[in-house]
């Protein structure tokens, strides 16, 4: 993630995904704020993003697309409630990112089976790259 615009785009996409179920839970907000701080986004800019619908930028690097997908999956799980709209949306987002559908399925299944919904980085990368020749 190199440019400020890319960081804003990433955060905007996460905010849009967080409210796909119709509400923003406190834990989702807290998670988004942590991500914003990691991306060095100021609080005022972060808050403005909730009122805007920015156009998302395509992430060119596959590793960064996988990391963004995982962030979204963590966000999906952080409120402890899985809505059908979230599951459908995350699958569509992964496909639109150009990620391997089997990798998406494998990652989401592993996260659902994990006691804290987190998976090892090695497993995450393997899930998406095992089909590469």
ABEGO torsion letter per residue (X at the ends): XABAAAAAAAAAAAAAAAAAAGBBBAAAAAAAAAAAAAAGBBAAAAAAAAABBBBBBBBABAAAAAAAAAAAAAAAAAAGBBBAAAAAAAAAAAAAAGBBAAAAAAAAAAAAABAAGBBBAAAAAAAAAAABX
